[in-house]
Amino acid sequence: MKKDSQEIHHALHDKSSAMLMLDNKERKLLKEILALTLKSQSARTWIAKKLGNEYIKIGEKLLKTMGGI
């Protein structure tokens, strides 16, 4: 891999990174997954148990930002 490619690859996997660039297909997929997940009560319950209720709100905000809901 080229140095630039390694840096980009690393940045996408950096847990402290607040920014993640998505191409149109990735954005479309994420939007659909979020929409389906947030419509499912069992998925919402799982997220709340696994990560906490705040992550439901984070998902809703992210989906709204992406043009959903």
mmCIF file of the N, C-alpha and C atoms, coordinates in Angstrom:
data_MODEL
# 
_entry.id   MODEL 
# 
loop_
_atom_site.group_PDB 
_atom_site.id 
_atom_site.type_symbol 
_atom_site.label_atom_id 
_atom_site.label_alt_id 
_atom_site.label_comp_id 
_atom_site.label_asym_id 
_atom_site.label_entity_id 
_atom_site.label_seq_id 
_atom_site.pdbx_PDB_ins_code 
_atom_site.Cartn_x 
_atom_site.Cartn_y 
_atom_site.Cartn_z 
_atom_site.occupancy 
_atom_site.B_iso_or_equiv 
_atom_site.pdbx_formal_charge 
_atom_site.auth_seq_id 
_atom_site.auth_comp_id 
_atom_site.auth_asym_id 
_atom_site.auth_atom_id 
_atom_site.pdbx_PDB_model_num 
ATOM 1   N N  . MET A 1 1  ? 0.823   -1.186 0.000  1.00 0.00 ? 1  MET A N  1 
ATOM 2   C CA . MET A 1 1  ? 0.000   0.000  0.000  1.00 0.00 ? 1  MET A CA 1 
ATOM 3   C C  . MET A 1 1  ? 0.869   1.252  0.000  1.00 0.00 ? 1  MET A C  1 
ATOM 4   N N  . LYS A 1 2  ? 0.391   2.277  -0.640 1.00 0.00 ? 2  LYS A N  1 
ATOM 5   C CA . LYS A 1 2  ? 1.072   3.555  -0.601 1.00 0.00 ? 2  LYS A CA 1 
ATOM 6   C C  . LYS A 1 2  ? 0.871   4.185  0.770  1.00 0.00 ? 2  LYS A C  1 
ATOM 7   N N  . LYS A 1 3  ? 1.760   5.099  1.109  1.00 0.00 ? 3  LYS A N  1 
ATOM 8   C CA . LYS A 1 3  ? 1.674   5.761  2.406  1.00 0.00 ? 3  LYS A CA 1 
ATOM 9   C C  . LYS A 1 3  ? 0.328   6.460  2.579  1.00 0.00 ? 3  LYS A C  1 
ATOM 10  N N  . ASP A 1 4  ? -0.151  7.180  1.547  1.00 0.00 ? 4  ASP A N  1 
ATOM 11  C CA . ASP A 1 4  ? -1.431  7.878  1.626  1.00 0.00 ? 4  ASP A CA 1 
ATOM 12  C C  . ASP A 1 4  ? -2.565  6.897  1.882  1.00 0.00 ? 4  ASP A C  1 
ATOM 13  N N  . SER A 1 5  ? -2.549  5.768  1.200  1.00 0.00 ? 5  SER A N  1 
ATOM 14  C CA . SER A 1 5  ? -3.582  4.760  1.379  1.00 0.00 ? 5  SER A CA 1 
ATOM 15  C C  . SER A 1 5  ? -3.552  4.203  2.793  1.00 0.00 ? 5  SER A C  1 
ATOM 16  N N  . GLN A 1 6  ? -2.378  4.003  3.336  1.00 0.00 ? 6  GLN A N  1 
ATOM 17  C CA . GLN A 1 6  ? -2.255  3.505  4.700  1.00 0.00 ? 6  GLN A CA 1 
ATOM 18  C C  . GLN A 1 6  ? -2.817  4.512  5.694  1.00 0.00 ? 6  GLN A C  1 
ATOM 19  N N  . GLU A 1 7  ? -2.543  5.776  5.480  1.00 0.00 ? 7  GLU A N  1 
ATOM 20  C CA . GLU A 1 7  ? -3.044  6.815  6.381  1.00 0.00 ? 7  GLU A CA 1 
ATOM 21  C C  . GLU A 1 7  ? -4.561  6.892  6.327  1.00 0.00 ? 7  GLU A C  1 
ATOM 22  N N  . ILE A 1 8  ? -5.128  6.824  5.134  1.00 0.00 ? 8  ILE A N  1 
ATOM 23  C CA . ILE A 1 8  ? -6.580  6.856  4.992  1.00 0.00 ? 8  ILE A CA 1 
ATOM 24  C C  . ILE A 1 8  ? -7.194  5.630  5.645  1.00 0.00 ? 8  ILE A C  1 
ATOM 25  N N  . HIS A 1 9  ? -6.633  4.465  5.372  1.00 0.00 ? 9  HIS A N  1 
ATOM 26  C CA . HIS A 1 9  ? -7.131  3.218  5.961  1.00 0.00 ? 9  HIS A CA 1 
ATOM 27  C C  . HIS A 1 9  ? -7.078  3.307  7.479  1.00 0.00 ? 9  HIS A C  1 
ATOM 28  N N  . HIS A 1 10 ? -5.993  3.814  8.008  1.00 0.00 ? 10 HIS A N  1 
ATOM 29  C CA . HIS A 1 10 ? -5.839  3.952  9.453  1.00 0.00 ? 10 HIS A CA 1 
ATOM 30  C C  . HIS A 1 10 ? -6.868  4.932  10.016 1.00 0.00 ? 10 HIS A C  1 
ATOM 31  N N  . ALA A 1 11 ? -7.082  6.039  9.341  1.00 0.00 ? 11 ALA A N  1 
ATOM 32  C CA . ALA A 1 11 ? -8.023  7.046  9.829  1.00 0.00 ? 11 ALA A CA 1 
ATOM 33  C C  . ALA A 1 11 ? -9.435  6.487  9.909  1.00 0.00 ? 11 ALA A C  1 
ATOM 34  N N  . LEU A 1 12 ? -9.812  5.644  8.970  1.00 0.00 ? 12 LEU A N  1 
ATOM 35  C CA . LEU A 1 12 ? -11.151 5.075  8.993  1.00 0.00 ? 12 LEU A CA 1 
ATOM 36  C C  . LEU A 1 12 ? -11.333 4.109  10.157 1.00 0.00 ? 12 LEU A C  1 
ATOM 37  N N  . HIS A 1 13 ? -10.238 3.581  10.675 1.00 0.00 ? 13 HIS A N  1 
ATOM 38  C CA . HIS A 1 13 ? -10.309 2.637  11.779 1.00 0.00 ? 13 HIS A CA 1 
ATOM 39  C C  . HIS A 1 13 ? -9.860  3.241  13.109 1.00 0.00 ? 13 HIS A C  1 
ATOM 40  N N  . ASP A 1 14 ? -9.599  4.533  13.112 1.00 0.00 ? 14 ASP A N  1 
ATOM 41  C CA . ASP A 1 14 ? -9.160  5.219  14.316 1.00 0.00 ? 14 ASP A CA 1 
ATOM 42  C C  . ASP A 1 14 ? -10.367 5.495  15.194 1.00 0.00 ? 14 ASP A C  1 
ATOM 43  N N  . LYS A 1 15 ? -10.399 4.894  16.378 1.00 0.00 ? 15 LYS A N  1 
ATOM 44  C CA . LYS A 1 15 ? -11.549 5.033  17.268 1.00 0.00 ? 15 LYS A CA 1 
ATOM 45  C C  . LYS A 1 15 ? -11.767 6.469  17.723 1.00 0.00 ? 15 LYS A C  1 
ATOM 46  N N  . SER A 1 16 ? -10.744 7.292  17.703 1.00 0.00 ? 16 SER A N  1 
ATOM 47  C CA . SER A 1 16 ? -10.889 8.677  18.141 1.00 0.00 ? 16 SER A CA 1 
ATOM 48  C C  . SER A 1 16 ? -11.310 9.608  17.006 1.00 0.00 ? 16 SER A C  1 
ATOM 49  N N  . SER A 1 17 ? -11.379 9.106  15.795 1.00 0.00 ? 17 SER A N  1 
ATOM 50  C CA . SER A 1 17 ? -11.729 9.951  14.653 1.00 0.00 ? 17 SER A CA 1 
ATOM 51  C C  . SER A 1 17 ? -13.205 10.312 14.671 1.00 0.00 ? 17 SER A C  1 
ATOM 52  N N  . ALA A 1 18 ? -13.501 11.588 14.583 1.00 0.00 ? 18 ALA A N  1 
ATOM 53  C CA . ALA A 1 18 ? -14.881 12.055 14.590 1.00 0.00 ? 18 ALA A CA 1 
ATOM 54  C C  . ALA A 1 18 ? -15.443 12.182 13.185 1.00 0.00 ? 18 ALA A C  1 
ATOM 55  N N  . MET A 1 19 ? -14.602 12.061 12.169 1.00 0.00 ? 19 MET A N  1 
ATOM 56  C CA . MET A 1 19 ? -15.058 12.263 10.800 1.00 0.00 ? 19 MET A CA 1 
ATOM 57  C C  . MET A 1 19 ? -14.825 11.001 9.981  1.00 0.00 ? 19 MET A C  1 
ATOM 58  N N  . LEU A 1 20 ? -15.825 10.612 9.242  1.00 0.00 ? 20 LEU A N  1 
ATOM 59  C CA . LEU A 1 20 ? -15.731 9.453  8.369  1.00 0.00 ? 20 LEU A CA 1 
ATOM 60  C C  . LEU A 1 20 ? -16.339 9.845  7.030  1.00 0.00 ? 20 LEU A C  1 
ATOM 61  N N  . MET A 1 21 ? -15.552 9.772  5.990  1.00 0.00 ? 21 MET A N  1 
ATOM 62  C CA . MET A 1 21 ? -16.032 10.118 4.658  1.00 0.00 ? 21 MET A CA 1 
ATOM 63  C C  . MET A 1 21 ? -16.651 8.881  4.011  1.00 0.00 ? 21 MET A C  1 
ATOM 64  N N  . LEU A 1 22 ? -17.850 9.036  3.470  1.00 0.00 ? 22 LEU A N  1 
ATOM 65  C CA . LEU A 1 22 ? -18.555 7.950  2.813  1.00 0.00 ? 22 LEU A CA 1 
ATOM 66  C C  . LEU A 1 22 ? -18.831 8.327  1.367  1.00 0.00 ? 22 LEU A C  1 
ATOM 67  N N  . ASP A 1 23 ? -18.729 7.349  0.471  1.00 0.00 ? 23 ASP A N  1 
ATOM 68  C CA . ASP A 1 23 ? -19.130 7.636  -0.905 1.00 0.00 ? 23 ASP A CA 1 
ATOM 69  C C  . ASP A 1 23 ? -20.654 7.477  -0.990 1.00 0.00 ? 23 ASP A C  1 
ATOM 70  N N  . ASN A 1 24 ? -21.230 7.780  -2.132 1.00 0.00 ? 24 ASN A N  1 
ATOM 71  C CA . ASN A 1 24 ? -22.687 7.779  -2.283 1.00 0.00 ? 24 ASN A CA 1 
ATOM 72  C C  . ASN A 1 24 ? -23.315 6.418  -1.988 1.00 0.00 ? 24 ASN A C  1 
ATOM 73  N N  . LYS A 1 25 ? -22.685 5.347  -2.431 1.00 0.00 ? 25 LYS A N  1 
ATOM 74  C CA . LYS A 1 25 ? -23.235 4.013  -2.197 1.00 0.00 ? 25 LYS A CA 1 
ATOM 75  C C  . LYS A 1 25 ? -23.179 3.649  -0.713 1.00 0.00 ? 25 LYS A C  1 
ATOM 76  N N  . GLU A 1 26 ? -22.084 3.988  -0.049 1.00 0.00 ? 26 GLU A N  1 
ATOM 77  C CA . GLU A 1 26 ? -21.959 3.711  1.383  1.00 0.00 ? 26 GLU A CA 1 
ATOM 78  C C  . GLU A 1 26 ? -22.988 4.518  2.180  1.00 0.00 ? 26 GLU A C  1 
ATOM 79  N N  . ARG A 1 27 ? -23.174 5.758  1.789  1.00 0.00 ? 27 ARG A N  1 
ATOM 80  C CA . ARG A 1 27 ? -24.151 6.628  2.449  1.00 0.00 ? 27 ARG A CA 1 
ATOM 81  C C  . ARG A 1 27 ? -25.564 6.075  2.282  1.00 0.00 ? 27 ARG A C  1 
ATOM 82  N N  . LYS A 1 28 ? -25.882 5.647  1.066  1.00 0.00 ? 28 LYS A N  1 
ATOM 83  C CA . LYS A 1 28 ? -27.203 5.083  0.790  1.00 0.00 ? 28 LYS A CA 1 
ATOM 84  C C  . LYS A 1 28 ? -27.440 3.827  1.628  1.00 0.00 ? 28 LYS A C  1 
ATOM 85  N N  . LEU A 1 29 ? -26.429 2.959  1.706  1.00 0.00 ? 29 LEU A N  1 
ATOM 86  C CA . LEU A 1 29 ? -26.537 1.737  2.494  1.00 0.00 ? 29 LEU A CA 1 
ATOM 87  C C  . LEU A 1 29 ? -26.722 2.053  3.977  1.00 0.00 ? 29 LEU A C  1 
ATOM 88  N N  . LEU A 1 30 ? -25.911 2.935  4.509  1.00 0.00 ? 30 LEU A N  1 
ATOM 89  C CA . LEU A 1 30 ? -26.011 3.295  5.919  1.00 0.00 ? 30 LEU A CA 1 
ATOM 90  C C  . LEU A 1 30 ? -27.372 3.903  6.240  1.00 0.00 ? 30 LEU A C  1 
ATOM 91  N N  . LYS A 1 31 ? -27.860 4.745  5.372  1.00 0.00 ? 31 LYS A N  1 
ATOM 92  C CA . LYS A 1 31 ? -29.172 5.370  5.566  1.00 0.00 ? 31 LYS A CA 1 
ATOM 93  C C  . LYS A 1 31 ? -30.274 4.313  5.619  1.00 0.00 ? 31 LYS A C  1 
ATOM 94  N N  . GLU A 1 32 ? -30.238 3.342  4.724  1.00 0.00 ? 32 GLU A N  1 
ATOM 95  C CA . GLU A 1 32 ? -31.248 2.280  4.705  1.00 0.00 ? 32 GLU A CA 1 
ATOM 96  C C  . GLU A 1 32 ? -31.149 1.391  5.941  1.00 0.00 ? 32 GLU A C  1 
ATOM 97  N N  . ILE A 1 33 ? -29.921 1.056  6.331  1.00 0.00 ? 33 ILE A N  1 
ATOM 98  C CA . ILE A 1 33 ? -29.731 0.220  7.521  1.00 0.00 ? 33 ILE A CA 1 
ATOM 99  C C  . ILE A 1 33 ? -30.243 0.948  8.764  1.00 0.00 ? 33 ILE A C  1 
ATOM 100 N N  . LEU A 1 34 ? -29.910 2.217  8.898  1.00 0.00 ? 34 LEU A N  1 
ATOM 101 C CA . LEU A 1 34 ? -30.393 2.989  10.039 1.00 0.00 ? 34 LEU A CA 1 
ATOM 102 C C  . LEU A 1 34 ? -31.916 3.076  10.054 1.00 0.00 ? 34 LEU A C  1 
ATOM 103 N N  . ALA A 1 35 ? -32.515 3.337  8.902  1.00 0.00 ? 35 ALA A N  1 
ATOM 104 C CA . ALA A 1 35 ? -33.968 3.452  8.830  1.00 0.00 ? 35 ALA A CA 1 
ATOM 105 C C  . ALA A 1 35 ? -34.645 2.146  9.253  1.00 0.00 ? 35 ALA A C  1 
ATOM 106 N N  . LEU A 1 36 ? -34.174 1.031  8.723  1.00 0.00 ? 36 LEU A N  1 
ATOM 107 C CA . LEU A 1 36 ? -34.749 -0.267 9.086  1.00 0.00 ? 36 LEU A CA 1 
ATOM 108 C C  . LEU A 1 36 ? -34.529 -0.590 10.560 1.00 0.00 ? 36 LEU A C  1 
ATOM 109 N N  . THR A 1 37 ? -33.339 -0.327 11.032 1.00 0.00 ? 37 THR A N  1 
ATOM 110 C CA . THR A 1 37 ? -33.000 -0.628 12.420 1.00 0.00 ? 37 THR A CA 1 
ATOM 111 C C  . THR A 1 37 ? -33.843 0.190  13.388 1.00 0.00 ? 37 THR A C  1 
ATOM 112 N N  . LEU A 1 38 ? -33.978 1.470  13.120 1.00 0.00 ? 38 LEU A N  1 
ATOM 113 C CA . LEU A 1 38 ? -34.715 2.330  14.035 1.00 0.00 ? 38 LEU A CA 1 
ATOM 114 C C  . LEU A 1 38 ? -36.225 2.100  13.987 1.00 0.00 ? 38 LEU A C  1 
ATOM 115 N N  . LYS A 1 39 ? -36.722 1.460  12.938 1.00 0.00 ? 39 LYS A N  1 
ATOM 116 C CA . LYS A 1 39 ? -38.139 1.097  12.860 1.00 0.00 ? 39 LYS A CA 1 
ATOM 117 C C  . LYS A 1 39 ? -38.441 -0.174 13.647 1.00 0.00 ? 39 LYS A C  1 
ATOM 118 N N  . SER A 1 40 ? -37.417 -0.950 13.930 1.00 0.00 ? 40 SER A N  1 
ATOM 119 C CA . SER A 1 40 ? -37.575 -2.234 14.618 1.00 0.00 ? 40 SER A CA 1 
ATOM 120 C C  . SER A 1 40 ? -37.466 -2.056 16.131 1.00 0.00 ? 40 SER A C  1 
ATOM 121 N N  . GLN A 1 41 ? -38.530 -2.388 16.844 1.00 0.00 ? 41 GLN A N  1 
ATOM 122 C CA . GLN A 1 41 ? -38.498 -2.262 18.299 1.00 0.00 ? 41 GLN A CA 1 
ATOM 123 C C  . GLN A 1 41 ? -37.462 -3.200 18.911 1.00 0.00 ? 41 GLN A C  1 
ATOM 124 N N  . SER A 1 42 ? -37.328 -4.392 18.361 1.00 0.00 ? 42 SER A N  1 
ATOM 125 C CA . SER A 1 42 ? -36.343 -5.320 18.917 1.00 0.00 ? 42 SER A CA 1 
ATOM 126 C C  . SER A 1 42 ? -34.916 -4.810 18.693 1.00 0.00 ? 42 SER A C  1 
ATOM 127 N N  . ALA A 1 43 ? -34.663 -4.184 17.559 1.00 0.00 ? 43 ALA A N  1 
ATOM 128 C CA . ALA A 1 43 ? -33.330 -3.620 17.300 1.00 0.00 ? 43 ALA A CA 1 
ATOM 129 C C  . ALA A 1 43 ? -33.059 -2.438 18.228 1.00 0.00 ? 43 ALA A C  1 
ATOM 130 N N  . ARG A 1 44 ? -34.060 -1.607 18.430 1.00 0.00 ? 44 ARG A N  1 
ATOM 131 C CA . ARG A 1 44 ? -33.903 -0.462 19.338 1.00 0.00 ? 44 ARG A CA 1 
ATOM 132 C C  . ARG A 1 44 ? -33.621 -0.931 20.762 1.00 0.00 ? 44 ARG A C  1 
ATOM 133 N N  . THR A 1 45 ? -34.330 -1.985 21.186 1.00 0.00 ? 45 THR A N  1 
ATOM 134 C CA . THR A 1 45 ? -34.117 -2.551 22.516 1.00 0.00 ? 45 THR A CA 1 
ATOM 135 C C  . THR A 1 45 ? -32.703 -3.104 22.641 1.00 0.00 ? 45 THR A C  1 
ATOM 136 N N  . TRP A 1 46 ? -32.252 -3.815 21.617 1.00 0.00 ? 46 TRP A N  1 
ATOM 137 C CA . TRP A 1 46 ? -30.898 -4.372 21.627 1.00 0.00 ? 46 TRP A CA 1 
ATOM 138 C C  . TRP A 1 46 ? -29.856 -3.267 21.719 1.00 0.00 ? 46 TRP A C  1 
ATOM 139 N N  . ILE A 1 47 ? -30.024 -2.213 20.913 1.00 0.00 ? 47 ILE A N  1 
ATOM 140 C CA . ILE A 1 47 ? -29.080 -1.088 20.933 1.00 0.00 ? 47 ILE A CA 1 
ATOM 141 C C  . ILE A 1 47 ? -29.050 -0.449 22.315 1.00 0.00 ? 47 ILE A C  1 
ATOM 142 N N  . ALA A 1 48 ? -30.223 -0.240 22.897 1.00 0.00 ? 48 ALA A N  1 
ATOM 143 C CA . ALA A 1 48 ? -30.291 0.380  24.222 1.00 0.00 ? 48 ALA A CA 1 
ATOM 144 C C  . ALA A 1 48 ? -29.599 -0.484 25.274 1.00 0.00 ? 48 ALA A C  1 
ATOM 145 N N  . LYS A 1 49 ? -29.791 -1.796 25.206 1.00 0.00 ? 49 LYS A N  1 
ATOM 146 C CA . LYS A 1 49 ? -29.149 -2.690 26.175 1.00 0.00 ? 49 LYS A CA 1 
ATOM 147 C C  . LYS A 1 49 ? -27.641 -2.768 25.944 1.00 0.00 ? 49 LYS A C  1 
ATOM 148 N N  . LYS A 1 50 ? -27.233 -2.851 24.696 1.00 0.00 ? 50 LYS A N  1 
ATOM 149 C CA . LYS A 1 50 ? -25.824 -3.029 24.351 1.00 0.00 ? 50 LYS A CA 1 
ATOM 150 C C  . LYS A 1 50 ? -25.012 -1.737 24.529 1.00 0.00 ? 50 LYS A C  1 
ATOM 151 N N  . LEU A 1 51 ? -25.584 -0.604 24.082 1.00 0.00 ? 51 LEU A N  1 
ATOM 152 C CA . LEU A 1 51 ? -24.832 0.652  24.046 1.00 0.00 ? 51 LEU A CA 1 
ATOM 153 C C  . LEU A 1 51 ? -25.389 1.752  24.939 1.00 0.00 ? 51 LEU A C  1 
ATOM 154 N N  . GLY A 1 52 ? -26.663 1.672  25.248 1.00 0.00 ? 52 GLY A N  1 
ATOM 155 C CA . GLY A 1 52 ? -27.307 2.717  26.041 1.00 0.00 ? 52 GLY A CA 1 
ATOM 156 C C  . GLY A 1 52 ? -28.316 3.494  25.209 1.00 0.00 ? 52 GLY A C  1 
ATOM 157 N N  . ASN A 1 53 ? -29.282 4.087  25.893 1.00 0.00 ? 53 ASN A N  1 
ATOM 158 C CA . ASN A 1 53 ? -30.362 4.816  25.209 1.00 0.00 ? 53 ASN A CA 1 
ATOM 159 C C  . ASN A 1 53 ? -29.867 5.984  24.369 1.00 0.00 ? 53 ASN A C  1 
ATOM 160 N N  . GLU A 1 54 ? -28.762 6.578  24.769 1.00 0.00 ? 54 GLU A N  1 
ATOM 161 C CA . GLU A 1 54 ? -28.256 7.723  24.011 1.00 0.00 ? 54 GLU A CA 1 
ATOM 162 C C  . GLU A 1 54 ? -27.933 7.347  22.562 1.00 0.00 ? 54 GLU A C  1 
ATOM 163 N N  . TYR A 1 55 ? -27.606 6.071  22.324 1.00 0.00 ? 55 TYR A N  1 
ATOM 164 C CA . TYR A 1 55 ? -27.257 5.647  20.968 1.00 0.00 ? 55 TYR A CA 1 
ATOM 165 C C  . TYR A 1 55 ? -28.476 5.579  20.053 1.00 0.00 ? 55 TYR A C  1 
ATOM 166 N N  . ILE A 1 56 ? -29.649 5.409  20.621 1.00 0.00 ? 56 ILE A N  1 
ATOM 167 C CA . ILE A 1 56 ? -30.877 5.495  19.826 1.00 0.00 ? 56 ILE A CA 1 
ATOM 168 C C  . ILE A 1 56 ? -31.003 6.920  19.294 1.00 0.00 ? 56 ILE A C  1 
ATOM 169 N N  . LYS A 1 57 ? -30.795 7.889  20.164 1.00 0.00 ? 57 LYS A N  1 
ATOM 170 C CA . LYS A 1 57 ? -30.871 9.305  19.779 1.00 0.00 ? 57 LYS A CA 1 
ATOM 171 C C  . LYS A 1 57 ? -29.782 9.651  18.760 1.00 0.00 ? 57 LYS A C  1 
ATOM 172 N N  . ILE A 1 58 ? -28.591 9.105  18.956 1.00 0.00 ? 58 ILE A N  1 
ATOM 173 C CA . ILE A 1 58 ? -27.498 9.337  18.016 1.00 0.00 ? 58 ILE A CA 1 
ATOM 174 C C  . ILE A 1 58 ? -27.879 8.800  16.636 1.00 0.00 ? 58 ILE A C  1 
ATOM 175 N N  . GLY A 1 59 ? -28.444 7.594  16.588 1.00 0.00 ? 59 GLY A N  1 
ATOM 176 C CA . GLY A 1 59 ? -28.885 7.006  15.318 1.00 0.00 ? 59 GLY A CA 1 
ATOM 177 C C  . GLY A 1 59 ? -29.959 7.828  14.651 1.00 0.00 ? 59 GLY A C  1 
ATOM 178 N N  . GLU A 1 60 ? -30.925 8.308  15.435 1.00 0.00 ? 60 GLU A N  1 
ATOM 179 C CA . GLU A 1 60 ? -31.992 9.144  14.881 1.00 0.00 ? 60 GLU A CA 1 
ATOM 180 C C  . GLU A 1 60 ? -31.445 10.451 14.314 1.00 0.00 ? 60 GLU A C  1 
ATOM 181 N N  . LYS A 1 61 ? -30.521 11.056 15.047 1.00 0.00 ? 61 LYS A N  1 
ATOM 182 C CA . LYS A 1 61 ? -29.917 12.311 14.587 1.00 0.00 ? 61 LYS A CA 1 
ATOM 183 C C  . LYS A 1 61 ? -29.097 12.079 13.318 1.00 0.00 ? 61 LYS A C  1 
ATOM 184 N N  . LEU A 1 62 ? -28.346 10.993 13.292 1.00 0.00 ? 62 LEU A N  1 
ATOM 185 C CA . LEU A 1 62 ? -27.542 10.671 12.114 1.00 0.00 ? 62 LEU A CA 1 
ATOM 186 C C  . LEU A 1 62 ? -28.434 10.442 10.899 1.00 0.00 ? 62 LEU A C  1 
ATOM 187 N N  . LEU A 1 63 ? -29.509 9.663  11.091 1.00 0.00 ? 63 LEU A N  1 
ATOM 188 C CA . LEU A 1 63 ? -30.426 9.403  9.982  1.00 0.00 ? 63 LEU A CA 1 
ATOM 189 C C  . LEU A 1 63 ? -31.087 10.696 9.489  1.00 0.00 ? 63 LEU A C  1 
ATOM 190 N N  . LYS A 1 64 ? -31.487 11.552 10.401 1.00 0.00 ? 64 LYS A N  1 
ATOM 191 C CA . LYS A 1 64 ? -32.087 12.828 10.016 1.00 0.00 ? 64 LYS A CA 1 
ATOM 192 C C  . LYS A 1 64 ? -31.086 13.676 9.234  1.00 0.00 ? 64 LYS A C  1 
ATOM 193 N N  . THR A 1 65 ? -29.841 13.687 9.672  1.00 0.00 ? 65 THR A N  1 
ATOM 194 C CA . THR A 1 65 ? -28.786 14.436 8.994  1.00 0.00 ? 65 THR A CA 1 
ATOM 195 C C  . THR A 1 65 ? -28.575 13.903 7.579  1.00 0.00 ? 65 THR A C  1 
ATOM 196 N N  . MET A 1 66 ? -28.774 12.602 7.421  1.00 0.00 ? 66 MET A N  1 
ATOM 197 C CA . MET A 1 66 ? -28.582 11.966 6.111  1.00 0.00 ? 66 MET A CA 1 
ATOM 198 C C  . MET A 1 66 ? -29.805 12.096 5.213  1.00 0.00 ? 66 MET A C  1 
ATOM 199 N N  . GLY A 1 67 ? -30.863 12.757 5.706  1.00 0.00 ? 67 GLY A N  1 
ATOM 200 C CA . GLY A 1 67 ? -32.052 12.984 4.892  1.00 0.00 ? 67 GLY A CA 1 
ATOM 201 C C  . GLY A 1 67 ? -33.148 11.956 5.132  1.00 0.00 ? 67 GLY A C  1 
ATOM 202 N N  . GLY A 1 68 ? -33.041 11.187 6.188  1.00 0.00 ? 68 GLY A N  1 
ATOM 203 C CA . GLY A 1 68 ? -34.069 10.196 6.519  1.00 0.00 ? 68 GLY A CA 1 
ATOM 204 C C  . GLY A 1 68 ? -35.031 10.730 7.567  1.00 0.00 ? 68 GLY A C  1 
ATOM 205 N N  . ILE A 1 69 ? -35.920 9.879  8.009  1.00 0.00 ? 69 ILE A N  1 
ATOM 206 C CA . ILE A 1 69 ? -36.960 10.131 9.013  1.00 0.00 ? 69 ILE A CA 1 
ATOM 207 C C  . ILE A 1 69 ? -37.938 11.156 8.560  1.00 0.00 ? 69 ILE A C  1 
# 
